């Protein structure tokens, strides 16, 4: 999430605001104050997105919808997918959250 303090400093300190062009957010469509970054003229990128089970019929469609939604809402042109290829022990609590599995 973006803190109110960050937004206040970005709006009041022009040198700070001029030092970056992009703000990365995890799951930006869920962030309540994400539109303020967009309105401030900064690019908004999804620095983490898509925690979905590995299934192309569901996962691929989900990724397409999220990319489209991020672009339409915020003009976002970059998304980091968590995780594209999932390779971990099956007994982990979050097992299976990736676009593809990499089994032994």
Backbone as CSV, one residue per row, in Angstrom:
resi,resn,N_x,N_y,N_z,CA_x,CA_y,CA_z,C_x,C_y,C_z
1,UNK,0.823,-1.188,0.000,0.000,0.000,0.000,0.863,1.245,0.000
2,UNK,0.295,2.306,-0.451,0.969,3.599,-0.448,0.532,4.319,0.827
3,UNK,1.500,4.778,1.587,1.152,5.469,2.824,0.735,6.907,2.522
4,UNK,-0.068,7.455,3.400,-0.472,8.851,3.260,0.738,9.779,3.331
5,UNK,1.721,9.392,4.161,2.940,10.203,4.277,3.672,10.269,2.941
6,UNK,3.789,9.141,2.245,4.439,9.125,0.936,3.707,10.058,-0.028
7,UNK,2.393,9.970,-0.054,1.611,10.824,-0.950,1.803,12.303,-0.634
8,UNK,1.821,12.640,0.659,1.999,14.032,1.056,3.370,14.556,0.642
9,UNK,4.411,13.749,0.859,5.763,14.169,0.489,5.868,14.288,-1.023
10,UNK,5.283,13.344,-1.750,5.331,13.386,-3.207,4.664,14.659,-3.741
11,UNK,3.581,15.066,-3.115,2.861,16.258,-3.570,3.561,17.557,-3.170
12,UNK,4.245,17.562,-2.026,4.822,18.810,-1.519,6.304,18.986,-1.867
13,UNK,7.036,17.906,-2.086,8.469,17.983,-2.355,8.701,17.678,-3.837
14,UNK,8.837,18.722,-4.632,8.958,18.553,-6.083,10.273,17.884,-6.482
15,UNK,11.327,18.109,-5.700,12.598,17.437,-5.997,12.451,15.926,-5.795
16,UNK,11.794,15.536,-4.706,11.541,14.112,-4.461,10.661,13.529,-5.562
17,UNK,9.580,14.204,-5.870,8.658,13.706,-6.894,9.329,13.618,-8.261
18,UNK,10.277,14.493,-8.524,10.976,14.471,-9.792,12.047,13.396,-9.889
19,UNK,12.324,12.729,-8.763,13.390,11.724,-8.755,12.931,10.348,-9.221
20,UNK,11.646,10.182,-9.501,11.143,8.902,-9.986,9.975,9.133,-10.933
21,UNK,9.782,8.197,-11.836,8.701,8.284,-12.816,7.619,7.241,-12.593
22,UNK,7.968,6.184,-11.861,7.082,5.024,-11.723,6.951,4.645,-10.261
23,UNK,5.747,4.237,-9.871,5.500,3.680,-8.547,5.015,2.254,-8.747
24,UNK,5.666,1.315,-8.060,5.263,-0.083,-8.140,4.405,-0.446,-6.948
25,UNK,3.300,-1.098,-7.214,2.384,-1.526,-6.150,2.072,-3.004,-6.293
26,UNK,1.982,-3.699,-5.177,1.474,-5.056,-5.192,-0.043,-4.971,-5.313
27,UNK,-0.582,-5.620,-6.309,-2.025,-5.673,-6.542,-2.646,-4.271,-6.559
28,UNK,-2.289,-3.436,-7.533,-2.700,-2.029,-7.528,-4.208,-1.805,-7.598
29,UNK,-4.943,-2.699,-8.206,-6.392,-2.495,-8.281,-7.052,-2.640,-6.918
30,UNK,-6.333,-3.243,-5.967,-6.859,-3.387,-4.607,-6.444,-2.238,-3.701
31,UNK,-5.495,-1.421,-4.148,-4.987,-0.330,-3.318,-5.949,0.859,-3.377
32,UNK,-6.488,1.268,-2.242,-7.493,2.336,-2.255,-6.969,3.687,-2.730
33,UNK,-5.673,3.978,-2.539,-5.157,5.292,-2.926,-4.311,5.241,-4.194
34,UNK,-4.363,4.138,-4.932,-3.619,4.033,-6.192,-4.000,5.114,-7.200
35,UNK,-5.262,5.482,-7.324,-5.612,6.539,-8.290,-4.905,7.873,-8.030
36,UNK,-4.521,8.138,-6.787,-3.824,9.388,-6.488,-2.447,9.432,-7.149
37,UNK,-1.794,8.289,-7.254,-0.499,8.218,-7.941,-0.704,8.525,-9.423
38,UNK,-1.720,7.934,-9.993,-2.041,8.145,-11.409,-2.367,9.613,-11.660
39,UNK,-3.160,10.213,-10.790,-3.534,11.624,-10.950,-2.337,12.556,-10.770
40,UNK,-1.324,12.091,-10.038,-0.122,12.904,-9.830,0.817,12.852,-11.037
41,UNK,0.424,12.106,-12.073,1.226,12.053,-13.284,2.311,10.991,-13.283
42,UNK,2.280,10.106,-12.312,3.257,9.022,-12.238,2.694,7.771,-12.895
43,UNK,3.578,6.973,-13.477,3.170,5.674,-14.003,2.996,4.726,-12.823
44,UNK,2.032,3.860,-12.943,1.748,2.890,-11.892,1.941,1.503,-12.469
45,UNK,2.849,0.743,-11.879,3.114,-0.615,-12.330,2.703,-1.601,-11.250
46,UNK,2.275,-2.764,-11.667,1.959,-3.844,-10.735,3.262,-4.581,-10.429
47,UNK,3.815,-4.354,-9.236,5.086,-4.986,-8.882,4.874,-6.394,-8.342
48,UNK,3.649,-6.774,-8.123,3.288,-8.165,-7.830,1.839,-8.348,-8.226
49,UNK,1.587,-9.413,-8.947,0.231,-9.687,-9.423,0.113,-11.184,-9.684
50,UNK,-1.064,-11.695,-9.675,-1.425,-13.040,-10.080,-0.860,-14.107,-9.165
51,UNK,-1.592,-14.411,-8.147,-1.316,-15.581,-7.333,-2.446,-16.544,-7.636
52,UNK,-2.267,-17.309,-8.693,-3.350,-18.137,-9.207,-2.855,-19.564,-9.417
53,UNK,-3.709,-20.553,-9.264,-3.286,-21.936,-9.510,-2.851,-22.132,-10.956
54,UNK,-1.924,-23.049,-11.148,-1.393,-23.310,-12.487,-2.428,-24.032,-13.331
55,UNK,-3.099,-23.306,-14.134,-4.061,-23.856,-15.089,-4.203,-22.824,-16.188
56,UNK,-3.787,-23.164,-17.384,-3.801,-22.179,-18.456,-5.195,-21.663,-18.754
57,UNK,-6.195,-22.527,-18.652,-7.546,-22.049,-18.944,-8.024,-21.040,-17.904
58,UNK,-7.587,-21.171,-16.668,-7.974,-20.211,-15.630,-6.883,-19.164,-15.416
59,UNK,-5.651,-19.613,-15.264,-4.547,-18.708,-14.966,-4.245,-17.735,-16.086
60,UNK,-4.233,-18.228,-17.326,-3.957,-17.357,-18.468,-5.037,-16.307,-18.654
61,UNK,-6.289,-16.734,-18.498,-7.404,-15.790,-18.607,-7.372,-14.761,-17.494
62,UNK,-7.010,-15.220,-16.296,-6.906,-14.319,-15.148,-5.829,-13.263,-15.397
63,UNK,-4.682,-13.696,-15.905,-3.599,-12.758,-16.190,-4.012,-11.747,-17.260
64,UNK,-4.695,-12.205,-18.293,-5.168,-11.294,-19.331,-6.133,-10.259,-18.789
65,UNK,-7.069,-10.700,-17.954,-8.031,-9.760,-17.349,-7.318,-8.750,-16.461
66,UNK,-6.352,-9.215,-15.649,-5.641,-8.304,-14.760,-4.820,-7.277,-15.527
67,UNK,-4.119,-7.728,-16.565,-3.348,-6.777,-17.373,-4.261,-5.737,-18.010
68,UNK,-5.377,-6.181,-18.537,-6.330,-5.261,-19.147,-6.908,-4.301,-18.104
69,UNK,-7.291,-4.844,-16.970,-7.860,-4.023,-15.895,-6.843,-2.985,-15.408
70,UNK,-5.595,-3.393,-15.223,-4.566,-2.452,-14.773,-4.318,-1.350,-15.801
71,UNK,-4.348,-1.710,-17.081,-4.137,-0.702,-18.121,-5.314,0.271,-18.195
72,UNK,-6.532,-0.246,-18.180,-7.716,0.611,-18.292,-7.835,1.536,-17.086
73,UNK,-7.610,1.024,-15.893,-7.775,1.849,-14.687,-6.649,2.839,-14.464
74,UNK,-5.386,2.410,-14.735,-4.243,3.234,-14.355,-3.239,3.468,-15.468
75,UNK,-3.487,2.934,-16.644,-2.516,3.056,-17.723,-1.272,2.230,-17.470
76,UNK,-1.366,1.240,-16.604,-0.228,0.409,-16.242,0.247,-0.409,-17.438
77,UNK,1.554,-0.378,-17.675,2.119,-1.121,-18.804,3.122,-2.175,-18.356
78,UNK,3.203,-2.435,-17.058,4.134,-3.442,-16.560,3.496,-4.210,-15.416
79,UNK,3.675,-5.516,-15.452,3.166,-6.388,-14.401,4.206,-7.456,-14.096
80,UNK,4.539,-7.610,-12.833,5.411,-8.693,-12.396,4.527,-9.807,-11.875
81,UNK,4.641,-10.976,-12.459,3.784,-12.106,-12.114,4.446,-12.943,-11.022
82,UNK,3.663,-13.263,-10.019,4.116,-14.113,-8.910,3.354,-15.407,-8.972
83,UNK,3.918,-16.437,-9.192,5.184,-16.749,-9.832,4.859,-17.348,-11.194
84,UNK,5.692,-17.054,-12.177,5.434,-17.592,-13.500,5.593,-19.106,-13.472
85,UNK,6.714,-19.575,-12.928,6.933,-21.013,-12.801,7.096,-21.330,-11.325
86,UNK,6.258,-22.224,-10.824,6.253,-22.576,-9.407,7.018,-23.871,-9.208
87,UNK,8.023,-23.824,-8.358,8.788,-25.011,-8.027,9.075,-24.984,-6.538
88,UNK,8.303,-25.742,-5.780,8.465,-25.774,-4.333,7.895,-27.084,-3.810
89,UNK,8.150,-27.366,-2.548,7.611,-28.575,-1.936,6.092,-28.473,-1.834
90,UNK,5.432,-29.594,-2.059,3.972,-29.625,-2.085,3.335,-29.368,-0.724
91,UNK,4.085,-29.523,0.356,3.492,-29.329,1.680,3.513,-27.870,2.155
92,UNK,3.945,-26.948,1.323,3.912,-25.533,1.687,2.478,-25.012,1.656
93,UNK,2.166,-24.082,2.537,0.811,-23.550,2.640,0.297,-22.890,1.375
94,UNK,1.175,-22.305,0.596,0.733,-21.601,-0.613,1.109,-22.378,-1.865
95,UNK,1.225,-23.687,-1.753,1.654,-24.495,-2.894,0.725,-24.303,-4.084
96,UNK,1.317,-24.226,-5.250,0.548,-24.224,-6.478,0.197,-22.867,-7.026
97,UNK,0.756,-21.814,-6.473,0.429,-20.474,-6.959,1.455,-20.030,-7.985
98,UNK,1.206,-20.375,-9.211,2.080,-20.015,-10.305,1.378,-20.352,-11.604
99,UNK,1.897,-19.844,-12.700,1.272,-20.117,-13.992,1.574,-21.528,-14.490
100,UNK,2.752,-22.062,-14.107,3.127,-23.425,-14.494,3.833,-24.071,-13.300
101,UNK,3.798,-25.390,-13.242,4.532,-26.133,-12.218,5.838,-26.650,-12.790
102,UNK,6.857,-26.719,-11.970,8.130,-27.335,-12.343,8.374,-28.468,-11.350
103,UNK,7.834,-29.633,-11.644,8.010,-30.806,-10.800,9.370,-31.428,-11.064
104,UNK,9.820,-32.243,-10.123,11.094,-32.949,-10.324,10.981,-33.878,-11.504
